[in-house]
Amino acid sequence: MCIGKNGDGYQSKSVGGSGSHVAPALWGANSYNNGAGMNRLLTSAAFIHSNMPLGTGWNHPAVSNEDTYDVAAYLSSKERPQMSGLKKDYPKLEIKAVDCPYPPYADDFS
């Protein structure tokens, strides 16, 4: 209901204007970039668990933990704008967040 079929969110329509976002785009050209906090699995899963579907209260989650991580992983797999300079984001790779989805990494795992 909120993200639309193509992940482009939902905008209210105003007379003579383009409208404002009621729900932001979650993937695609108008979404957050790959360096944003919401592109991290743990961050997006926490948000999803506490806020979705629309109208859910943080203290009464409607989605199971497993489903929450599945939805977060699905969203993270989608194309989004690419932020430049991400190699400089974590100067000390050994303290880089475990769920950070972009290189470089401190280890050599695939």
CNS distance restraints for C-alpha pairs under 8 A (distance, minus, plus):
assign (resid   2 and name CA) (resid   9 and name CA) 5.82 0.50 0.50
assign (resid   2 and name CA) (resid  10 and name CA) 5.75 0.50 0.50
assign (resid   2 and name CA) (resid  22 and name CA) 8.00 0.50 0.50
assign (resid   2 and name CA) (resid  23 and name CA) 5.74 0.50 0.50
assign (resid   2 and name CA) (resid  54 and name CA) 7.36 0.50 0.50
assign (resid   3 and name CA) (resid   7 and name CA) 4.83 0.50 0.50
assign (resid   3 and name CA) (resid   8 and name CA) 5.82 0.50 0.50
assign (resid   3 and name CA) (resid   9 and name CA) 3.98 0.50 0.50
assign (resid   3 and name CA) (resid  10 and name CA) 6.17 0.50 0.50
assign (resid   3 and name CA) (resid  23 and name CA) 6.58 0.50 0.50
assign (resid   3 and name CA) (resid  24 and name CA) 7.21 0.50 0.50
assign (resid   3 and name CA) (resid  25 and name CA) 6.36 0.50 0.50
assign (resid   3 and name CA) (resid  26 and name CA) 6.78 0.50 0.50
assign (resid   4 and name CA) (resid   8 and name CA) 5.97 0.50 0.50
assign (resid   4 and name CA) (resid   9 and name CA) 5.58 0.50 0.50
assign (resid   4 and name CA) (resid  10 and name CA) 6.70 0.50 0.50
assign (resid   6 and name CA) (resid  27 and name CA) 7.86 0.50 0.50
assign (resid   6 and name CA) (resid  28 and name CA) 8.00 0.50 0.50
assign (resid   7 and name CA) (resid  25 and name CA) 5.55 0.50 0.50
assign (resid   7 and name CA) (resid  26 and name CA) 5.24 0.50 0.50
assign (resid   7 and name CA) (resid  27 and name CA) 5.35 0.50 0.50
assign (resid   7 and name CA) (resid  28 and name CA) 6.96 0.50 0.50
assign (resid   8 and name CA) (resid  24 and name CA) 6.97 0.50 0.50
assign (resid   8 and name CA) (resid  25 and name CA) 4.09 0.50 0.50
assign (resid   8 and name CA) (resid  26 and name CA) 6.35 0.50 0.50
assign (resid   8 and name CA) (resid  27 and name CA) 6.60 0.50 0.50
assign (resid   8 and name CA) (resid  28 and name CA) 6.82 0.50 0.50
assign (resid   8 and name CA) (resid  30 and name CA) 7.15 0.50 0.50
assign (resid   8 and name CA) (resid  31 and name CA) 7.44 0.50 0.50
assign (resid   9 and name CA) (resid  21 and name CA) 7.26 0.50 0.50
assign (resid   9 and name CA) (resid  22 and name CA) 7.58 0.50 0.50
assign (resid   9 and name CA) (resid  23 and name CA) 5.02 0.50 0.50
assign (resid   9 and name CA) (resid  24 and name CA) 4.65 0.50 0.50
assign (resid   9 and name CA) (resid  25 and name CA) 4.08 0.50 0.50
assign (resid   9 and name CA) (resid  26 and name CA) 6.72 0.50 0.50
assign (resid  10 and name CA) (resid  21 and name CA) 5.90 0.50 0.50
assign (resid  10 and name CA) (resid  22 and name CA) 5.56 0.50 0.50
assign (resid  10 and name CA) (resid  23 and name CA) 5.00 0.50 0.50
assign (resid  10 and name CA) (resid  24 and name CA) 6.54 0.50 0.50
assign (resid  10 and name CA) (resid  25 and name CA) 7.49 0.50 0.50
assign (resid  11 and name CA) (resid  19 and name CA) 5.77 0.50 0.50
assign (resid  11 and name CA) (resid  20 and name CA) 5.26 0.50 0.50
assign (resid  11 and name CA) (resid  21 and name CA) 4.30 0.50 0.50
assign (resid  11 and name CA) (resid  22 and name CA) 5.32 0.50 0.50
assign (resid  11 and name CA) (resid  23 and name CA) 6.88 0.50 0.50
assign (resid  12 and name CA) (resid  19 and name CA) 4.99 0.50 0.50
assign (resid  12 and name CA) (resid  20 and name CA) 5.50 0.50 0.50
assign (resid  12 and name CA) (resid  21 and name CA) 6.39 0.50 0.50
assign (resid  12 and name CA) (resid  22 and name CA) 6.34 0.50 0.50
assign (resid  13 and name CA) (resid  17 and name CA) 7.15 0.50 0.50
assign (resid  13 and name CA) (resid  18 and name CA) 6.37 0.50 0.50
assign (resid  13 and name CA) (resid  19 and name CA) 4.43 0.50 0.50
assign (resid  13 and name CA) (resid  20 and name CA) 7.20 0.50 0.50
assign (resid  14 and name CA) (resid  18 and name CA) 6.47 0.50 0.50
assign (resid  14 and name CA) (resid  19 and name CA) 4.99 0.50 0.50
assign (resid  24 and name CA) (resid  31 and name CA) 7.02 0.50 0.50
assign (resid  25 and name CA) (resid  30 and name CA) 6.03 0.50 0.50
assign (resid  25 and name CA) (resid  31 and name CA) 4.69 0.50 0.50
assign (resid  25 and name CA) (resid  32 and name CA) 7.62 0.50 0.50
assign (resid  26 and name CA) (resid  31 and name CA) 5.22 0.50 0.50
assign (resid  26 and name CA) (resid  32 and name CA) 6.98 0.50 0.50
assign (resid  26 and name CA) (resid  75 and name CA) 6.93 0.50 0.50
assign (resid  27 and name CA) (resid  31 and name CA) 4.98 0.50 0.50
assign (resid  27 and name CA) (resid  32 and name CA) 7.26 0.50 0.50
assign (resid  27 and name CA) (resid  75 and name CA) 7.06 0.50 0.50
assign (resid  27 and name CA) (resid  78 and name CA) 5.87 0.50 0.50
assign (resid  27 and name CA) (resid  79 and name CA) 5.96 0.50 0.50
assign (resid  27 and name CA) (resid  80 and name CA) 5.27 0.50 0.50
assign (resid  28 and name CA) (resid  78 and name CA) 7.46 0.50 0.50
assign (resid  28 and name CA) (resid  79 and name CA) 5.66 0.50 0.50
assign (resid  28 and name CA) (resid  80 and name CA) 4.82 0.50 0.50
assign (resid  28 and name CA) (resid  81 and name CA) 7.10 0.50 0.50
assign (resid  29 and name CA) (resid  80 and name CA) 5.87 0.50 0.50
assign (resid  29 and name CA) (resid  81 and name CA) 5.82 0.50 0.50
assign (resid  30 and name CA) (resid  80 and name CA) 7.82 0.50 0.50
assign (resid  30 and name CA) (resid  81 and name CA) 7.72 0.50 0.50
assign (resid  31 and name CA) (resid  80 and name CA) 6.22 0.50 0.50
assign (resid  31 and name CA) (resid  81 and name CA) 7.08 0.50 0.50
assign (resid  32 and name CA) (resid  36 and name CA) 6.24 0.50 0.50
assign (resid  32 and name CA) (resid  38 and name CA) 7.58 0.50 0.50
assign (resid  32 and name CA) (resid  39 and name CA) 7.81 0.50 0.50
assign (resid  32 and name CA) (resid  80 and name CA) 6.81 0.50 0.50
assign (resid  32 and name CA) (resid  81 and name CA) 6.87 0.50 0.50
assign (resid  33 and name CA) (resid  39 and name CA) 7.55 0.50 0.50
assign (resid  33 and name CA) (resid  80 and name CA) 5.65 0.50 0.50
assign (resid  33 and name CA) (resid  81 and name CA) 4.56 0.50 0.50
assign (resid  33 and name CA) (resid  82 and name CA) 5.50 0.50 0.50
assign (resid  33 and name CA) (resid  83 and name CA) 5.97 0.50 0.50
assign (resid  34 and name CA) (resid  39 and name CA) 5.83 0.50 0.50
assign (resid  34 and name CA) (resid  80 and name CA) 6.37 0.50 0.50
assign (resid  34 and name CA) (resid  81 and name CA) 6.33 0.50 0.50
assign (resid  34 and name CA) (resid  82 and name CA) 5.43 0.50 0.50
assign (resid  34 and name CA) (resid  83 and name CA) 6.15 0.50 0.50
assign (resid  34 and name CA) (resid 102 and name CA) 7.93 0.50 0.50
assign (resid  35 and name CA) (resid  39 and name CA) 6.75 0.50 0.50
assign (resid  35 and name CA) (resid  82 and name CA) 7.44 0.50 0.50
assign (resid  35 and name CA) (resid  83 and name CA) 5.91 0.50 0.50
assign (resid  35 and name CA) (resid  86 and name CA) 6.87 0.50 0.50
assign (resid  36 and name CA) (resid  40 and name CA) 7.56 0.50 0.50
assign (resid  37 and name CA) (resid  43 and name CA) 6.50 0.50 0.50
assign (resid  37 and name CA) (resid  44 and name CA) 7.81 0.50 0.50
assign (resid  38 and name CA) (resid  43 and name CA) 5.71 0.50 0.50
assign (resid  38 and name CA) (resid  44 and name CA) 5.01 0.50 0.50
assign (resid  39 and name CA) (resid  43 and name CA) 7.53 0.50 0.50
assign (resid  39 and name CA) (resid  44 and name CA) 6.71 0.50 0.50
assign (resid  39 and name CA) (resid  76 and name CA) 5.87 0.50 0.50
assign (resid  39 and name CA) (resid 100 and name CA) 7.95 0.50 0.50
assign (resid  39 and name CA) (resid 101 and name CA) 7.43 0.50 0.50
assign (resid  40 and name CA) (resid  44 and name CA) 6.19 0.50 0.50
assign (resid  40 and name CA) (resid  76 and name CA) 7.53 0.50 0.50
assign (resid  40 and name CA) (resid  99 and name CA) 5.68 0.50 0.50
assign (resid  40 and name CA) (resid 100 and name CA) 5.55 0.50 0.50
assign (resid  40 and name CA) (resid 101 and name CA) 6.45 0.50 0.50
assign (resid  41 and name CA) (resid  45 and name CA) 5.92 0.50 0.50
assign (resid  41 and name CA) (resid  69 and name CA) 7.47 0.50 0.50
assign (resid  41 and name CA) (resid  72 and name CA) 5.91 0.50 0.50
assign (resid  41 and name CA) (resid  73 and name CA) 6.44 0.50 0.50
assign (resid  41 and name CA) (resid  76 and name CA) 7.09 0.50 0.50
assign (resid  41 and name CA) (resid  99 and name CA) 5.89 0.50 0.50
assign (resid  41 and name CA) (resid 100 and name CA) 7.72 0.50 0.50
assign (resid  42 and name CA) (resid  46 and name CA) 6.14 0.50 0.50
assign (resid  42 and name CA) (resid  99 and name CA) 6.62 0.50 0.50
assign (resid  43 and name CA) (resid  47 and name CA) 6.39 0.50 0.50
assign (resid  44 and name CA) (resid  48 and name CA) 6.05 0.50 0.50
assign (resid  44 and name CA) (resid  72 and name CA) 5.72 0.50 0.50
assign (resid  45 and name CA) (resid  49 and name CA) 6.00 0.50 0.50
assign (resid  45 and name CA) (resid  68 and name CA) 5.60 0.50 0.50
assign (resid  45 and name CA) (resid  69 and name CA) 5.54 0.50 0.50
assign (resid  45 and name CA) (resid  71 and name CA) 7.61 0.50 0.50
assign (resid  45 and name CA) (resid  72 and name CA) 5.24 0.50 0.50
assign (resid  46 and name CA) (resid  50 and name CA) 6.27 0.50 0.50
assign (resid  46 and name CA) (resid  68 and name CA) 7.99 0.50 0.50
assign (resid  47 and name CA) (resid  51 and name CA) 5.92 0.50 0.50
assign (resid  47 and name CA) (resid  52 and name CA) 7.84 0.50 0.50
assign (resid  48 and name CA) (resid  52 and name CA) 5.21 0.50 0.50
assign (resid  48 and name CA) (resid  53 and name CA) 7.87 0.50 0.50
assign (resid  48 and name CA) (resid  68 and name CA) 6.25 0.50 0.50
assign (resid  48 and name CA) (resid  71 and name CA) 7.96 0.50 0.50
assign (resid  48 and name CA) (resid  72 and name CA) 7.38 0.50 0.50
assign (resid  49 and name CA) (resid  58 and name CA) 7.45 0.50 0.50
assign (resid  49 and name CA) (resid  61 and name CA) 5.92 0.50 0.50
assign (resid  49 and name CA) (resid  62 and name CA) 7.41 0.50 0.50
assign (resid  49 and name CA) (resid  63 and name CA) 6.09 0.50 0.50
assign (resid  49 and name CA) (resid  64 and name CA) 7.56 0.50 0.50
assign (resid  49 and name CA) (resid  65 and name CA) 7.13 0.50 0.50
assign (resid  49 and name CA) (resid  68 and name CA) 5.77 0.50 0.50
assign (resid  50 and name CA) (resid  56 and name CA) 6.89 0.50 0.50
assign (resid  50 and name CA) (resid  57 and name CA) 6.33 0.50 0.50
assign (resid  50 and name CA) (resid  58 and name CA) 4.02 0.50 0.50
assign (resid  50 and name CA) (resid  59 and name CA) 7.14 0.50 0.50
assign (resid  50 and name CA) (resid  60 and name CA) 7.68 0.50 0.50
assign (resid  50 and name CA) (resid  61 and name CA) 5.67 0.50 0.50
assign (resid  51 and name CA) (resid  55 and name CA) 6.99 0.50 0.50
assign (resid  51 and name CA) (resid  56 and name CA) 5.18 0.50 0.50
assign (resid  51 and name CA) (resid  57 and name CA) 6.18 0.50 0.50
assign (resid  51 and name CA) (resid  58 and name CA) 6.00 0.50 0.50
assign (resid  51 and name CA) (resid  61 and name CA) 7.45 0.50 0.50
assign (resid  52 and name CA) (resid  56 and name CA) 5.58 0.50 0.50
assign (resid  52 and name CA) (resid  61 and name CA) 7.70 0.50 0.50
assign (resid  52 and name CA) (resid  62 and name CA) 7.12 0.50 0.50
assign (resid  52 and name CA) (resid  63 and name CA) 7.35 0.50 0.50
assign (resid  53 and name CA) (resid  62 and name CA) 7.22 0.50 0.50
assign (resid  53 and name CA) (resid  63 and name CA) 7.98 0.50 0.50
assign (resid  56 and name CA) (resid  60 and name CA) 6.82 0.50 0.50
assign (resid  56 and name CA) (resid  61 and name CA) 6.36 0.50 0.50
assign (resid  56 and name CA) (resid  62 and name CA) 6.67 0.50 0.50
assign (resid  57 and name CA) (resid  61 and name CA) 6.45 0.50 0.50
assign (resid  63 and name CA) (resid  67 and name CA) 6.26 0.50 0.50
assign (resid  63 and name CA) (resid  68 and name CA) 6.16 0.50 0.50
assign (resid  64 and name CA) (resid  68 and name CA) 6.04 0.50 0.50
assign (resid  65 and name CA) (resid  69 and name CA) 6.41 0.50 0.50
assign (resid  66 and name CA) (resid  70 and name CA) 6.32 0.50 0.50
assign (resid  67 and name CA) (resid  71 and name CA) 6.14 0.50 0.50
assign (resid  68 and name CA) (resid  72 and name CA) 6.19 0.50 0.50
assign (resid  69 and name CA) (resid  73 and name CA) 6.01 0.50 0.50
assign (resid  70 and name CA) (resid  74 and name CA) 6.15 0.50 0.50
assign (resid  71 and name CA) (resid  75 and name CA) 6.22 0.50 0.50
assign (resid  72 and name CA) (resid  76 and name CA) 6.16 0.50 0.50
assign (resid  73 and name CA) (resid  77 and name CA) 6.22 0.50 0.50
assign (resid  74 and name CA) (resid  78 and name CA) 6.92 0.50 0.50
assign (resid  85 and name CA) (resid  89 and name CA) 7.28 0.50 0.50
assign (resid  86 and name CA) (resid  90 and name CA) 8.00 0.50 0.50
assign (resid  86 and name CA) (resid 102 and name CA) 7.79 0.50 0.50
assign (resid  86 and name CA) (resid 103 and name CA) 7.90 0.50 0.50
assign (resid  87 and name CA) (resid  91 and name CA) 7.90 0.50 0.50
assign (resid  87 and name CA) (resid 103 and name CA) 6.91 0.50 0.50
assign (resid  87 and name CA) (resid 104 and name CA) 6.24 0.50 0.50
assign (resid  90 and name CA) (resid  95 and name CA) 7.66 0.50 0.50
assign (resid  90 and name CA) (resid  96 and name CA) 5.95 0.50 0.50
assign (resid  92 and name CA) (resid  96 and name CA) 6.90 0.50 0.50
assign (resid  93 and name CA) (resid 104 and name CA) 7.61 0.50 0.50
assign (resid  93 and name CA) (resid 105 and name CA) 6.21 0.50 0.50
assign (resid  93 and name CA) (resid 106 and name CA) 4.98 0.50 0.50
assign (resid  94 and name CA) (resid 106 and name CA) 5.58 0.50 0.50
assign (resid  96 and name CA) (resid 100 and name CA) 7.18 0.50 0.50
assign (resid  96 and name CA) (resid 105 and name CA) 7.85 0.50 0.50
assign (resid  96 and name CA) (resid 106 and name CA) 7.93 0.50 0.50
